[in-house]
Amino acid sequence: MKYSTLGNTDLKVSKICLGTMTWGQQNTEEEGHEQMNYALENGVNFWDTAELYSIPPSPETYGATEKIIGTWFKKTGKRDQVILASKIAGPSPNITWMRGQNNFSRKAVFHAIEGSLKRLQTDYVDLYQLHWPERRTNYFGVKEYRHSKSDPWQDNFLEILEAMKDLIKEGKIRHFGISNETPWGFSKFLHLSETADLPRVMSVQNPYSLLNRTYEIGMAEMSIRENAGLLAYSPMAFGMLSGKYHKGTDKPEDRINQFKSYTRYSSVQTKSATGLYLEIAEKNGLSLAQMSLAFVNQQPFLTSNIIGATSMEQLKENIDSINVELSKDILKEIQSVHVTHSNPAP
């Protein structure tokens, strides 16, 4: 395994991060425990979860993933061997059943972390992230920013950072991160942390893959210069970049087949680009999955690549991608596809 330093901390996190959002819905508790055992045995010490998981969200599965991690901690006693990240969910018109306070007010932040700690059966989270911004902006598949004068959001960046500072003081969290964020939000948090002596953003968890390289446009330079690297999620584009949908080896229970609302991963443009990437992988004796993950692993702005799997076979292949090094020629071929098929799955 290879390791990175998380932001300005002294934490060494594995370049491969164990994603968990299928546990409690597509994966059972037993399967989640098996994945955690295997990941840790193979050097993956960085795990990511969220209060909202499993995904797609529902009242019935809210907090299910954190509970599965919690029972593993209790069973194994290995909490101290894991660098654990979780998230507080933001407002959404489709999630009215969660906590009763879908915002980042001080009260909501403290309420959310207490729930997560209880489910996780731990006293602290190493990295606590805002799952998505409160304000209306472009994330979750929206490419263009469209300003809304009717947005009820009130700027509470300062309140958020002050709450995070107090959580750090109380030992409930160690560090603070953001997710699904834009350059404006990223820079706003950085500015306030410097001018008001408040916790600094240590990481940004945004989507990044061969099919979505939008992070390179405005965020990559910031990550490098500000030492707050990317935690890349959906590096496999919900399994599209496994090649199984092109080879006809997909199954009804696979995510894109099961959850039809995730259309950004199954558009005509996405399938076309994936077909071209599959040709490059096969020509060079690689699986498309490992080529896709290796591409993410090699980015200079990356801190960790969040992989998720519903089977042990997938998990092993994904973790093994850390041993794949793409040549300059392969990277050149990938870039030629990107030029003509850029970011079909934002």
Secondary structure, DSSP 8 states (H G I E B T S, - for coil): --EEE-TTSS-EEESEEEE-TTBTTTB-HHHHHHHHHHHHHTT--EEE--TT-SSS--TTTTTHHHHHHHHHHHHH--GGG-EEEEEE----TT--SSTT--S--HHHHHHHHHHHHHHHTSS-EEEEEESS-SS--S-SS--S----TT------HHHHHHHHHHHHHTTSEEEEEEES--HHHHHHHHHHHHHTT---EEEEEEE-BTTB-THHHHTHHHHHHHT--EEEE-TTGGGGGGSHHHHT---TTSHHHH-TT-GGGSSHHHHHHHHHHHHHHHHTT--HHHHHHHHHHT-TTEEEEEE--SSHHHHHHHHHGGG----HHHHHHHHHHHHHS--S--
